[in-house]
């Protein structure tokens, strides 16, 4: 339960900081009013931007892996290799 409350405080403190921490509730009232059960506002759930360098590196790696498809042996070649006649 402590982990849940601390996790909720992380996103809630951002709202309090906007007002200069003027409206930070007393912890006793916070617990009594079960404020950790509040849902984050849509404006507080800001998605992280995608780093283009990471997406470009991922695209390069996928292209590299797909290029191996041309180099893979066929089923007949694999069968020959298993039998030792290849």
Backbone bond lengths (Angstrom), bond angles and torsions (degrees), N, CA, C in turn:
res aa  C-N    CA-C-N  psi(-1)  N-CA   C-N-CA  omega(-1)  CA-C   N-CA-C  phi
1 X - - - 1.438 - - 1.528 110.09 -
2 X 1.308 116.12 -35.96 1.466 120.19 178.51 1.527 110.55 -62.24
3 X 1.308 117.35 -40.97 1.461 121.29 178.16 1.519 110.98 -62.17
4 X 1.317 116.85 -41.38 1.458 121.73 178.57 1.534 110.61 -62.67
5 X 1.322 116.85 -45.64 1.470 120.99 -179.24 1.525 110.49 -65.33
6 X 1.318 117.46 -44.47 1.461 120.14 -179.57 1.525 111.45 -65.19
7 X 1.327 116.81 -38.32 1.460 120.40 177.09 1.517 111.81 -63.37
8 X 1.304 117.17 -39.13 1.466 121.37 178.37 1.514 110.97 -68.92
9 X 1.315 116.88 -37.67 1.467 119.98 179.49 1.526 111.31 -61.23
10 X 1.309 117.72 -29.89 1.462 120.83 -178.39 1.522 110.61 -60.65
11 X 1.346 116.85 -50.53 1.465 117.26 -179.38 1.522 112.50 -77.34
12 X 1.336 117.93 -25.94 1.458 119.39 179.97 1.521 112.47 -75.12
13 X 1.317 117.77 -31.90 1.465 119.77 -177.87 1.519 111.62 -67.17
14 X 1.323 118.01 -24.05 1.463 120.00 177.57 1.527 110.39 -63.93
15 X 1.323 116.76 -38.48 1.453 120.60 176.97 1.521 112.18 -67.91
16 X 1.301 116.52 -36.89 1.463 120.16 179.50 1.526 110.59 -69.53
17 X 1.321 117.00 -36.25 1.464 121.19 -177.45 1.526 111.26 -66.28
18 X 1.347 117.50 -28.40 1.463 120.25 179.38 1.519 111.25 -61.83
19 X 1.294 116.77 -31.24 1.470 122.01 -179.72 1.529 111.56 -96.37
20 X 1.298 116.94 18.56 1.464 120.21 -179.30 1.507 112.97 70.15
21 X 1.331 117.12 30.68 1.468 124.05 -178.19 1.529 111.29 57.28
22 X 1.313 116.36 29.58 1.461 121.75 -178.11 1.527 112.05 -74.83
23 X 1.342 116.53 -30.56 1.461 120.35 -174.29 1.528 113.51 -113.61
24 X 1.302 117.06 30.34 1.466 120.23 176.26 1.524 107.81 -70.68
25 X 1.345 117.39 125.27 1.467 119.10 -177.84 1.531 112.06 -75.16
26 X 1.309 115.16 154.27 1.460 119.07 170.99 1.519 107.42 -64.83
27 X 1.312 115.86 142.61 1.457 119.11 -173.87 1.532 111.44 -62.84
28 X 1.321 117.58 -34.77 1.463 120.75 178.34 1.536 110.38 -61.36
29 X 1.324 116.67 -44.62 1.467 120.30 178.08 1.523 110.96 -67.62
30 X 1.323 115.01 -37.24 1.464 120.41 177.90 1.526 110.05 -57.07
31 X 1.324 116.00 -46.20 1.465 120.63 180.00 1.528 111.37 -70.49
32 X 1.333 117.21 -42.74 1.459 121.15 -178.19 1.531 111.10 -61.81
33 X 1.324 116.55 -38.90 1.464 120.85 -178.67 1.534 113.28 -88.50
34 X 1.323 114.99 3.80 1.475 121.82 176.58 1.535 111.63 52.64
35 X 1.332 115.37 46.28 1.459 121.43 -174.94 1.530 112.40 -68.54
36 X 1.321 117.76 -16.75 1.466 119.20 177.77 1.522 111.65 -69.24
37 X 1.336 116.65 -13.85 1.465 120.20 179.22 1.527 112.10 -87.66
38 X 1.341 117.39 -2.54 1.463 120.70 178.35 1.526 109.79 -63.59
39 X 1.312 115.21 149.64 1.461 121.35 177.04 1.527 108.72 -92.07
40 X 1.337 117.47 141.12 1.467 118.59 177.01 1.527 110.63 -66.70
41 X 1.321 116.37 144.21 1.453 120.84 175.58 1.521 109.21 -71.35
42 X 1.322 116.35 156.16 1.462 120.51 -179.87 1.524 111.71 -58.85
43 X 1.332 116.29 -34.99 1.461 119.17 -179.58 1.520 111.93 -69.67
44 X 1.315 117.44 -20.99 1.456 120.27 -179.78 1.524 111.90 -86.22
45 X 1.312 117.52 -20.90 1.456 120.75 -179.81 1.529 108.85 -91.99
46 X 1.329 116.32 73.30 1.458 121.65 -177.48 1.530 108.63 -88.98
47 X 1.340 117.50 122.40 1.459 118.78 178.56 1.521 110.91 -70.77
48 X 1.298 115.79 147.82 1.454 120.57 177.58 1.529 109.71 -73.62
49 X 1.321 117.51 139.76 1.466 118.41 177.27 1.520 110.44 -70.28
50 X 1.311 115.23 148.75 1.465 120.51 179.49 1.517 108.50 -80.57
51 X 1.294 116.25 130.13 1.458 121.63 177.64 1.526 108.26 -77.90
52 X 1.316 117.47 118.31 1.462 121.34 -177.81 1.522 112.40 -59.78
53 X 1.332 116.47 -32.82 1.465 118.63 -179.83 1.518 110.46 -62.98
54 X 1.341 116.57 -38.61 1.460 119.38 179.93 1.523 111.08 -69.68
55 X 1.333 116.61 -42.40 1.463 118.69 -179.17 1.525 110.46 -67.75
56 X 1.334 118.18 -35.47 1.463 120.66 177.29 1.525 110.71 -68.11
57 X 1.320 117.23 -39.80 1.463 120.38 178.20 1.523 110.30 -65.42
58 X 1.338 116.52 -38.74 1.464 120.11 177.53 1.518 110.70 -64.63
59 X 1.319 116.88 -42.74 1.464 120.77 179.19 1.526 110.79 -62.45
60 X 1.331 117.11 -41.18 1.478 120.24 178.03 1.525 110.97 -63.26
61 X 1.336 116.67 -41.39 1.460 120.21 -179.14 1.523 110.64 -66.34
62 X 1.331 117.58 -40.26 1.466 120.74 178.45 1.514 109.93 -64.17
63 X 1.332 117.48 -41.92 1.470 120.88 177.94 1.523 110.38 -62.76
64 X 1.318 116.53 -39.12 1.469 120.71 178.59 1.527 110.75 -63.72
65 X 1.318 116.54 -44.87 1.469 120.66 180.00 1.522 110.45 -65.02
66 X 1.340 116.55 -40.93 1.464 119.39 179.04 1.520 112.02 -66.03
67 X 1.327 117.53 -28.14 1.468 119.52 178.78 1.527 111.16 -68.57
68 X 1.331 117.63 -23.09 1.455 120.31 177.27 1.521 111.48 -69.54
69 X 1.318 118.16 -21.03 1.465 121.16 -178.67 1.518 111.13 -60.14
70 X 1.333 117.11 -34.07 1.463 120.42 178.98 1.529 111.35 -71.32
71 X 1.311 117.88 -23.60 1.459 122.39 -175.63 1.525 112.87 -94.80
72 X 1.342 116.52 -5.29 1.460 118.83 -178.77 1.523 110.69 -71.09
73 X 1.333 116.83 140.53 1.468 119.26 177.30 1.529 110.79 -71.27
74 X 1.301 115.42 151.92 1.462 120.24 178.19 1.523 109.47 -75.90
75 X 1.316 116.61 172.10 1.469 121.13 179.80 1.529 110.57 -62.81
76 X 1.328 117.24 -38.78 1.469 119.87 178.37 1.512 111.30 -64.57
77 X 1.327 116.89 -41.32 1.467 119.96 179.01 1.529 111.03 -65.32
78 X 1.318 117.34 -38.29 1.462 120.38 177.12 1.521 111.30 -65.42
79 X 1.317 116.86 -40.37 1.469 120.49 179.43 1.529 109.81 -63.10
80 X 1.315 116.74 -40.94 1.472 120.72 178.26 1.523 110.82 -64.14
81 X 1.320 116.15 -41.51 1.462 120.14 179.60 1.530 111.24 -64.37
82 X 1.327 116.47 -37.51 1.466 119.55 179.42 1.517 111.62 -67.87
83 X 1.315 115.02 -35.99 1.471 119.13 179.90 1.532 111.28 -78.43
84 X 1.315 115.97 -17.56 1.461 119.63 179.91 1.513 112.79 85.94
85 X 1.318 117.25 17.42 1.469 119.68 179.87 1.518 111.32 -103.47
86 X 1.320 118.46 3.53 1.458 122.12 -175.64 1.448 111.05 -91.10
